Every structure is written in C-alpha cells, then in structure tokens.
Amino acid sequence: MGRLRKWLRAKSEGSPILKNILILVTGTTLSQAIAVIISIFTARLFTPEVFGQMAIYGAITAVIAAIAALRYDMTVVLPKSDDEARVIGKLATRSVIVVSLTTTLLAFLLKDVVISIWDDEELANWMPFAGLTVFFLAQVTLLQYWYNRKREYTIIARNRVQQTIGSAGGQLAFGLAGLRSMPGLLFGVMAGQAFAFFWLNSKAQEFRENPGPDAPTIRQVAAKHKKMPLLNLPNALVDAVRTNGIVMIIGTFALSLVGQFNLAWRVLQVPIGLINGAVQQVFYRELADITPGSMQRLIRITIRRAILLSAIPFGTIYIIAPWLFPFVFGEQWDLAGDIARALTPWLALQLVTSPISTVFVVTSKQHWMLAFAIVFAAAPLSWLLLSPLPFMDTLTILGLIMAGLLIINLILADRAAAAFDSQDPEEVA
C-alpha cells in the first residue's frame, strides 16, 4: 500500500484527476477504517435479526432517496452559471421535501403492508422515520454535487468522515447503553446523517444565495434539464430497486439471513467506498468539461486504474472471507463469510464500472443506460425468485451473472465515449 500511495502521489503531480482522487481517498480512508473497527463491536452487541430489520429499513429509504431530487441534484454540476446551478438546487430541494413528507405519510398508511411482507411489527412501527432519513440522504447528496461543482473535494471528504464516524459511533453508543434493538441502530445512523447534513449546509452559504436577476426560473431549468427526471430518474430507480430489492427479497425468507447478507455487503463496500466514490465524483466533474476527441482515452485509463486498484483487496477477500468473518465479528456471523466470497466477482466489477457510469449522462446516452439498467435489475431479482438451488449456490451464480453483465456495461460506456468523440467540438459546445 505504501508503494501504491507513492506511485499515486507521483502520478498526481501531473494529473489533476488523480490529485483530486487522492484528496477524497485520503478523507474517506480514515472514516471507513474506523467504521469497520466499530462494526466489530456492534456485531457482537446486535443480533443478525436486528441488523436484518435495519437492512430492510435502509433498503426502502435508499430507493426513495435515490429519486427524491428527481435527479436534478446531478445537474447542479453541469451549468456554466452558478446562478443557474442555484436555481436547480432550489428545484431539487423542493422535490426532496415533497418526497420526504410523502414517505412519512405512506409509512403510517402502509404499516400493515410492511408487517404482511416481512412479518415484523417492530420494523413497521419505526418506518415513519423513513421520511427524515430520505431528507438527510438526498440533501447531503445535493450539497456534495455543489461542492463537486466548485471542486471543493476536501469538504466532501470531511463530510464523509463525519457521517461515517457519526453513524457507526452512534450505533455503538446506543448498543453499549443497552438499546440493542432496531432503534439503537436506527438512531445511531440518523445521528450521523443529521450531523453531516447540518455541517455541510452551514458551509454552503454561497449555494444558498439568491440567484441574480438574469437567472432562469425554476420552471425554465426544469424544462431545460427534463431528461434527468424523464430518462436518468428511471435508470436510477431501476438501479436502486436492483440493489435494494435483493435485500428486500432475502428479508422475506428470514431477517437473520438478510442480516448476514447485509454484513457481508457492507464489508465488501469498504474497498469500493475507499476508491469508487472518490473516483466517480472527480471523474464526473472532469467529464462535464471534456471536449470531443479525448473522452474514450479518459474512459479507458480510468478502467485500467480501477482494475489495478480492485485486484488486491477483492482477491484477498475471496480467499480469506469464510474464515475472516466469524473470527472478526463473532461466530454468529459465519454465513456472512461465505456470502462475501459469493459476491466478490460482482462487486469487484462494480468498482470498475461505477465511476464511469456518468459517461451516459454527459454523452446524452441515458437511454442506453436505462435499457441496460432494466436488464441489470431484472436478472438478479428474477434469479433469486426463480432459482431452484440452495441459497448459497444461488448467490454464487448470481455473482457470476452480475459480473458478466458489468463487462457488457464497460463495452457500452466505451461505445458511448467513441460516439461522443466523433462529434464536431463546435456542435457540442
């Protein structure tokens, strides 16, 4: 790792992309490491069933938060004018508020539905907090896109540290205080989310300034960027349903089983979180300014670097996961190690593909990504529902299916970049 850091620093001196990636990676490394350490203790304080309850809650709120801003949050990065970006921010915030309030109302009205699906009254009782969770998640994402626009990557990195440490530390505190049921995990997560939002919002005075007299109206920016809710939003919804739908389906069999799955998933997200989020934020910003003729080269360089960065951590996890999980987290988490091994091929390729997924937005190929996302969502959900095999065999094949589909995604991204490069630079401008 020391040689890798030295190599990255040397390369970053001549590469602004790598320099910005290093800022975000450095900021998230500490938070991810602390979160993993804290989870060693929380895994012994809370049962797999309780983690399963929280996993279902998190899956539902993640799906809603992904579309709460109607994907206008991503658009904040694109305009040349800061005033237009501020107007887009106002539009996104209004959408988030409406969706959050609607989520809370539906949580009360659909309590019996939640109980009938997952056979857990406690989960249903705490679902009304989902609206507040959606608000925090969606607004933090919106503000991060603003700082991405301003290239304030240090602020984004600090915010991630605060949210991760606050959530993991809050869960540990509630667990040690004796609250070892779902509220202990829920309040811990919300404490970190709330602190992250209020801190980031306090730094965003420039974002909250009133747009100038020449700024477009909310109606105008909504019409101008209508492709985001019309094409990108369905894509985001399908992707969110795919990832979180897996958790929801497993939860219908047993909450303890989804708790095991969720721990394996969270641990595998550590290398992804350390590398992927940072690369994606910076890569998306660079794509926003790119001109035809250089995108395909940027895509291929990013893919090669992501493959190199993912090989060692995921290769190691695949070899030692079945032994590592029960040793580190306790004997009750033995199944999580086998699940982690089964998921490794899928998540290793996810790390490679996710940073470049924004190329479909910049090249106006959202319809390509939407078509792929539908297949990518239908495949795992259909396989989980229809597989006649035992659970672990089903997961192993699922990992291979998803890895194969992600290779197809890389090819599509390369083709989209090639199509963009073939355009006349003046027409794009």
KAKANOR-V22502 format. One record per residue. N is the residue number from 1. RES is the residue in three letters. PHI is phi in whole degrees, -180 to 180 (NA if undefined). Layout:
N/RES/PHI, N/RES/PHI
This chain:
1/MET/NA, 2/GLY/-63, 3/ARG/-65, 4/LEU/-63, 5/ARG/-63, 6/LYS/-64, 7/TRP/-64, 8/LEU/-64, 9/ARG/-64, 10/ALA/-64, 11/LYS/-67, 12/SER/-69, 13/GLU/-62, 14/GLY/-109, 15/SER/-136, 16/PRO/-63, 17/ILE/-64, 18/LEU/-64, 19/LYS/-61, 20/ASN/-69, 21/ILE/-60, 22/LEU/-62, 23/ILE/-61, 24/LEU/-72, 25/VAL/-63, 26/THR/-62, 27/GLY/-69, 28/THR/-92, 29/THR/-59, 30/LEU/-63, 31/SER/-66, 32/GLN/-66, 33/ALA/-63, 34/ILE/-65, 35/ALA/-62, 36/VAL/-65, 37/ILE/-62, 38/ILE/-65, 39/SER/-65, 40/ILE/-61, 41/PHE/-85, 42/THR/-67, 43/ALA/-66, 44/ARG/-94, 45/LEU/-90, 46/PHE/-116, 47/THR/-80, 48/PRO/-57, 49/GLU/-63, 50/VAL/-67, 51/PHE/-63, 52/GLY/-66, 53/GLN/-59, 54/MET/-68, 55/ALA/-66, 56/ILE/-65, 57/TYR/-58, 58/GLY/-65, 59/ALA/-66, 60/ILE/-64, 61/THR/-68, 62/ALA/-66, 63/VAL/-62, 64/ILE/-69, 65/ALA/-63, 66/ALA/-64, 67/ILE/-118, 68/ALA/-61, 69/ALA/-92, 70/LEU/58, 71/ARG/68, 72/TYR/-70, 73/ASP/-59, 74/MET/-62, 75/THR/-71, 76/VAL/-56, 77/VAL/-74, 78/LEU/-83, 79/PRO/-63, 80/LYS/-72, 81/SER/-94, 82/ASP/-66, 83/ASP/-62, 84/GLU/-64, 85/ALA/-62, 86/ARG/-66, 87/VAL/-63, 88/ILE/-61, 89/GLY/-62, 90/LYS/-64, 91/LEU/-62, 92/ALA/-64, 93/THR/-65, 94/ARG/-61, 95/SER/-64, 96/VAL/-61, 97/ILE/-63, 98/VAL/-62, 99/VAL/-65, 100/SER/-64, 101/LEU/-65, 102/THR/-64, 103/THR/-61, 104/THR/-63, 105/LEU/-61, 106/LEU/-66, 107/ALA/-63, 108/PHE/-72, 109/LEU/-71, 110/LEU/-106, 111/LYS/-58, 112/ASP/-66, 113/VAL/-67, 114/VAL/-61, 115/ILE/-65, 116/SER/-69, 117/ILE/-79, 118/TRP/-111, 119/ASP/53, 120/ASP/-147, 121/GLU/-71, 122/GLU/-62, 123/LEU/-58, 124/ALA/-63, 125/ASN/-65, 126/TRP/-97, 127/MET/-64, 128/PRO/-59, 129/PHE/-72, 130/ALA/-60, 131/GLY/-61, 132/LEU/-68, 133/THR/-62, 134/VAL/-60, 135/PHE/-60, 136/PHE/-60, 137/LEU/-62, 138/ALA/-69, 139/GLN/-71, 140/VAL/-63, 141/THR/-62, 142/LEU/-59, 143/LEU/-66, 144/GLN/-65, 145/TYR/-66, 146/TRP/-64, 147/TYR/-69, 148/ASN/-64, 149/ARG/-58, 150/LYS/-85, 151/ARG/60, 152/GLU/-92, 153/TYR/-72, 154/THR/-65, 155/ILE/-65, 156/ILE/-61, 157/ALA/-64, 158/ARG/-62, 159/ASN/-64, 160/ARG/-64, 161/VAL/-61, 162/GLN/-62, 163/GLN/-67, 164/THR/-67, 165/ILE/-67, 166/GLY/-63, 167/SER/-69, 168/ALA/-66, 169/GLY/-66, 170/GLY/-64, 171/GLN/-63, 172/LEU/-64, 173/ALA/-63, 174/PHE/-66, 175/GLY/-65, 176/LEU/-67, 177/ALA/-78, 178/GLY/103, 179/LEU/-89, 180/ARG/-108, 181/SER/-115, 182/MET/-56, 183/PRO/-57, 184/GLY/-63, 185/LEU/-71, 186/LEU/-64, 187/PHE/-66, 188/GLY/-63, 189/VAL/-63, 190/MET/-67, 191/ALA/-62, 192/GLY/-67, 193/GLN/-65, 194/ALA/-65, 195/PHE/-63, 196/ALA/-62, 197/PHE/-67, 198/PHE/-67, 199/TRP/-68, 200/LEU/-66, 201/ASN/-67, 202/SER/-66, 203/LYS/-88, 204/ALA/-102, 205/GLN/-59, 206/GLU/-64, 207/PHE/-67, 208/ARG/-85, 209/GLU/-61, 210/ASN/-70, 211/PRO/-60, 212/GLY/-71, 213/PRO/-65, 214/ASP/-91, 215/ALA/-71, 216/PRO/-69, 217/THR/-82, 218/ILE/-61, 219/ARG/-62, 220/GLN/-67, 221/VAL/-70, 222/ALA/-64, 223/ALA/-72, 224/LYS/-63, 225/HIS/-109, 226/LYS/-66, 227/LYS/-65, 228/MET/-65, 229/PRO/-73, 230/LEU/-80, 231/LEU/-117, 232/ASN/-74, 233/LEU/-63, 234/PRO/-58, 235/ASN/-63, 236/ALA/-64, 237/LEU/-65, 238/VAL/-62, 239/ASP/-64, 240/ALA/-67, 241/VAL/-65, 242/ARG/-60, 243/THR/-65, 244/ASN/-85, 245/GLY/-64, 246/ILE/-60, 247/VAL/-61, 248/MET/-64, 249/ILE/-68, 250/ILE/-61, 251/GLY/-65, 252/THR/-71, 253/PHE/-85, 254/ALA/-168, 255/LEU/-67, 256/SER/-66, 257/LEU/-67, 258/VAL/-70, 259/GLY/-65, 260/GLN/-63, 261/PHE/-60, 262/ASN/-66, 263/LEU/-64, 264/ALA/-60, 265/TRP/-62, 266/ARG/-65, 267/VAL/-66, 268/LEU/-68, 269/GLN/-74, 270/VAL/-61, 271/PRO/-63, 272/ILE/-67, 273/GLY/-65, 274/LEU/-70, 275/ILE/-112, 276/ASN/-66, 277/GLY/-59, 278/ALA/-66, 279/VAL/-62, 280/GLN/-66, 281/GLN/-60, 282/VAL/-71, 283/PHE/-62, 284/TYR/-62, 285/ARG/-67, 286/GLU/-67, 287/LEU/-63, 288/ALA/-62, 289/ASP/-105, 290/ILE/-76, 291/THR/-115, 292/PRO/-56, 293/GLY/114, 294/SER/-129, 295/MET/-71, 296/GLN/-62, 297/ARG/-64, 298/LEU/-63, 299/ILE/-59, 300/ARG/-69, 301/ILE/-64, 302/THR/-63, 303/ILE/-63, 304/ARG/-61, 305/ARG/-67, 306/ALA/-66, 307/ILE/-64, 308/LEU/-63, 309/LEU/-72, 310/SER/-92, 311/ALA/-61, 312/ILE/-69, 313/PRO/-62, 314/PHE/-76, 315/GLY/-63, 316/THR/-66, 317/ILE/-61, 318/TYR/-60, 319/ILE/-76, 320/ILE/-107, 321/ALA/-56, 322/PRO/-60, 323/TRP/-88, 324/LEU/-67, 325/PHE/-62, 326/PRO/-66, 327/PHE/-69, 328/VAL/-83, 329/PHE/-101, 330/GLY/115, 331/GLU/-62, 332/GLN/-70, 333/TRP/-108, 334/ASP/-64, 335/LEU/-67, 336/ALA/-61, 337/GLY/-65, 338/ASP/-66, 339/ILE/-64, 340/ALA/-60, 341/ARG/-63, 342/ALA/-65, 343/LEU/-87, 344/THR/-56, 345/PRO/-59, 346/TRP/-63, 347/LEU/-73, 348/ALA/-64, 349/LEU/-71, 350/GLN/-62, 351/LEU/-61, 352/VAL/-74, 353/THR/-85, 354/SER/-60, 355/PRO/-59, 356/ILE/-93, 357/SER/-63, 358/THR/-71, 359/VAL/-62, 360/PHE/-71, 361/VAL/-74, 362/VAL/-66, 363/THR/-91, 364/SER/58, 365/LYS/-111, 366/GLN/-58, 367/HIS/-67, 368/TRP/-63, 369/MET/-67, 370/LEU/-64, 371/ALA/-62, 372/PHE/-65, 373/ALA/-62, 374/ILE/-64, 375/VAL/-64, 376/PHE/-67, 377/ALA/-84, 378/ALA/-68, 379/ALA/-61, 380/PRO/-69, 381/LEU/-67, 382/SER/-66, 383/TRP/-64, 384/LEU/-64, 385/LEU/-76, 386/LEU/-106, 387/SER/-61, 388/PRO/-89, 389/LEU/-85, 390/PRO/-60, 391/PHE/-56, 392/MET/-68, 393/ASP/-64, 394/THR/-62, 395/LEU/-67, 396/THR/-61, 397/ILE/-67, 398/LEU/-59, 399/GLY/-59, 400/LEU/-71, 401/ILE/-61, 402/MET/-68, 403/ALA/-63, 404/GLY/-62, 405/LEU/-66, 406/LEU/-69, 407/ILE/-64, 408/ILE/-61, 409/ASN/-61, 410/LEU/-62, 411/ILE/-65, 412/LEU/-63, 413/ALA/-63, 414/ASP/-64, 415/ARG/-68, 416/ALA/-64, 417/ALA/-66, 418/ALA/-64, 419/ALA/-64, 420/PHE/-65, 421/ASP/-66, 422/SER/-80, 423/GLN/-81, 424/ASP/-76, 425/PRO/-54, 426/GLU/-68, 427/GLU/-68, 428/VAL/-66, 429/ALA/-63
